[in-house]
Amino acid sequence: MEKIVLNDGNKIPVICFGSRIISYSRNSKRKMFFKVIKNLLTLKFKKIKEDFSILKIMEVMEEENDLSAIDTSRAYGISENLIGQKLKKDREKYFIITKISNTDQYNGNIKEALKDSLKRLNTDYVDLLLLHWPVTSKYIESWKKMEELKEEGLCKSIGVCNCNIHHLEEIKKNCKILPSVNEIECHPLFTQENLREYCKKNNIQVLAYTATARMDERLKNTVLVDIAKKYNKSLAQIILKWHIQIGNIPIFNTTNVKRYKLNIDIFDFELTNDEIKKINAININSRLRYDPDNCDFTRL
Ligand SMILES: NC(=O)c1ccc[n+]([C@@H]2O[C@H](COP(=O)([O-])OP(=O)(O)OC[C@H]3O[C@@H](n4cnc5c(N)ncnc54)[C@H](OP(=O)(O)O)[C@@H]3O)[C@@H](O)[C@H]2O)c1
């Protein structure tokens, strides 16, 4: 897998697998256990298979020796625990990203939170530690604590998620280290051109989440269809390639091993500049996720 050099010299793969387990997000391990039992009793085997699919996907990464970065979080249910099963051996092969949750920011438990994640992940460092949301009146203080964790070697790089330009300017004014990455919602329906331009100027790498716009129906009436036909690829593959060519690291999620393999099979063609411009023009400023300037951080 090709890599990009971050502003602190560390290298990150050009594509990232998002490991958010939708049905169990925010739930405790105990609640997760009862949900699995409930699914077993109600014969929802497909559901269980989907929820544990990250293990299969990590096997594919190893078999094909083609390792994407993996994005997880304390807020993603048992995702960290499942990844931790695989990290027991071959830790060095993987690029692991985890996050400091809003609850931990409110409690000021930044170091404790990372240590807990490291325990769940069976490792003594993460490659990239992110602040999940710029929690008003907390994020500068939290960022300063993350700077200390980088110095201690508990994380190789540090970055933020969901920061707009004004948040990044505040960090620039008040802190020592500029984030290495900003993980933001970005896809053809919501291209975030100004923010991406700002990040580029400041050497902050954009990680694009909800990268395929969850294959929103509206994508099917766009220029993506013709481009996909031309290259004999799927809409998802064209979108992921577009991200890479405009300088984003896309983060996509799938519970399906075949789709995982197809989604990363995008290194055998190049979109033309004209096609990239046409995909840029699909933008309708339609967010699918929360707006960091208009959301309740206590509920995320
Ligand atoms: N930092 C943050 O605040 C933040 C917020 C949201 C998300 N994220 C990260 O971003 C990751 C991805 O986000 P997301 O799940 O919202 O969006 P996404 O990856 O755009 O969409 C995932 C959905 O697309 C489907 N899909 C994937 N590949 C497909 C294909 N080739 N054809 C058809 N359908 C396909 C998947 O279904 P199947 O499972 O059936 O394939 C799944 O339902 C998360 O896992 C998380 O790591 C971060």
The ligand as an SDF file (V2000), in Angstrom:
LIG
                    3D

 48 52  0  0  0  0  0  0  0  0999 V2000
  -14.2390   11.0200   12.9540 N   0  0  0  0  0  0  0  0  0  0  0  0
  -15.5380   10.9750   12.8940 C   0  0  0  0  0  0  0  0  0  0  0  0
  -16.2360   11.7730   13.5280 O   0  0  0  0  0  0  0  0  0  0  0  0
  -16.2050    9.9320   12.0280 C   0  0  0  0  0  0  0  0  0  0  0  0
  -17.5890   10.0250   11.7900 C   0  0  0  0  0  0  0  0  0  0  0  0
  -18.1780    9.0550   10.9800 C   0  0  0  0  0  0  0  0  0  0  0  0
  -17.4200    8.0300   10.4140 C   0  0  0  0  0  0  0  0  0  0  0  0
  -16.0790    7.9620   10.7000 N   0  0  0  0  0  0  0  0  0  0  0  0
  -15.2610    6.8540   10.1380 C   0  0  0  0  0  0  0  0  0  0  0  0
  -15.5460    6.6830    8.7650 O   0  0  0  0  0  0  0  0  0  0  0  0
  -15.8980    5.3120    8.5050 C   0  0  0  0  0  0  0  0  0  0  0  0
  -16.8070    5.2090    7.3240 C   0  0  0  0  0  0  0  0  0  0  0  0
  -17.9400    5.9960    7.5100 O   0  0  0  0  0  0  0  0  0  0  0  0
  -19.4320    5.5640    7.1620 P   0  0  0  0  0  0  0  0  0  0  0  0
  -19.7010    4.1640    7.5250 O   0  0  0  0  0  0  0  0  0  0  0  0
  -20.2880    6.6440    7.7340 O   0  0  0  0  0  0  0  0  0  0  0  0
  -19.5160    5.7740    5.5850 O   0  0  0  0  0  0  0  0  0  0  0  0
  -19.1640    4.9690    4.2660 P   0  0  0  0  0  0  0  0  0  0  0  0
  -17.9370    4.1830    4.4000 O   0  0  0  0  0  0  0  0  0  0  0  0
  -19.2640    5.9720    3.1740 O   0  0  0  0  0  0  0  0  0  0  0  0
  -20.4330    4.0040    4.0920 O   0  0  0  0  0  0  0  0  0  0  0  0
  -20.5160    2.7210    4.6190 C   0  0  0  0  0  0  0  0  0  0  0  0
  -21.7100    2.0440    3.9530 C   0  0  0  0  0  0  0  0  0  0  0  0
  -21.4550    1.9140    2.5500 O   0  0  0  0  0  0  0  0  0  0  0  0
  -21.6620    0.5650    2.1390 C   0  0  0  0  0  0  0  0  0  0  0  0
  -20.6430    0.2550    1.1370 N   0  0  0  0  0  0  0  0  0  0  0  0
  -19.2940    0.2420    1.2710 C   0  0  0  0  0  0  0  0  0  0  0  0
  -18.6970   -0.1000    0.1040 N   0  0  0  0  0  0  0  0  0  0  0  0
  -19.7080   -0.3220   -0.7810 C   0  0  0  0  0  0  0  0  0  0  0  0
  -19.7490   -0.7100   -2.1390 C   0  0  0  0  0  0  0  0  0  0  0  0
  -18.6340   -0.9500   -2.8390 N   0  0  0  0  0  0  0  0  0  0  0  0
  -20.9680   -0.8220   -2.7420 N   0  0  0  0  0  0  0  0  0  0  0  0
  -22.1030   -0.5900   -2.0510 C   0  0  0  0  0  0  0  0  0  0  0  0
  -22.1410   -0.2290   -0.7520 N   0  0  0  0  0  0  0  0  0  0  0  0
  -20.9520   -0.0940   -0.1200 C   0  0  0  0  0  0  0  0  0  0  0  0
  -21.5290   -0.2820    3.3840 C   0  0  0  0  0  0  0  0  0  0  0  0
  -22.4100   -1.3850    3.3360 O   0  0  0  0  0  0  0  0  0  0  0  0
  -21.8940   -2.9160    3.5030 P   0  0  0  0  0  0  0  0  0  0  0  0
  -21.4200   -3.0660    4.9150 O   0  0  0  0  0  0  0  0  0  0  0  0
  -23.1050   -3.7150    3.2250 O   0  0  0  0  0  0  0  0  0  0  0  0
  -20.8020   -3.0980    2.4900 O   0  0  0  0  0  0  0  0  0  0  0  0
  -21.9690    0.6670    4.4970 C   0  0  0  0  0  0  0  0  0  0  0  0
  -23.3660    0.5650    4.7020 O   0  0  0  0  0  0  0  0  0  0  0  0
  -16.4640    4.8130    9.8440 C   0  0  0  0  0  0  0  0  0  0  0  0
  -16.3760    3.4100    9.9840 O   0  0  0  0  0  0  0  0  0  0  0  0
  -15.5490    5.5180   10.8320 C   0  0  0  0  0  0  0  0  0  0  0  0
  -14.3230    4.8010   10.9630 O   0  0  0  0  0  0  0  0  0  0  0  0
  -15.4590    8.8990   11.4740 C   0  0  0  0  0  0  0  0  0  0  0  0
  1  2  1  0
  2  3  2  0
  2  4  1  0
  4  5  1  0
  4 48  2  0
  5  6  2  0
  6  7  1  0
  7  8  2  0
  8  9  1  0
  8 48  1  0
  9 10  1  0
  9 46  1  0
 10 11  1  0
 11 12  1  0
 11 44  1  0
 12 13  1  0
 13 14  1  0
 14 15  2  0
 14 16  1  0
 14 17  1  0
 17 18  1  0
 18 19  2  0
 18 20  1  0
 18 21  1  0
 21 22  1  0
 22 23  1  0
 23 24  1  0
 23 42  1  0
 24 25  1  0
 25 26  1  0
 25 36  1  0
 26 27  1  0
 26 35  1  0
 27 28  2  0
 28 29  1  0
 29 30  1  0
 29 35  2  0
 30 31  1  0
 30 32  2  0
 32 33  1  0
 33 34  2  0
 34 35  1  0
 36 37  1  0
 36 42  1  0
 37 38  1  0
 38 39  2  0
 38 40  1  0
 38 41  1  0
 42 43  1  0
 44 45  1  0
 44 46  1  0
 46 47  1  0
M  CHG  2   8   1  16  -1
M  END
$$$$
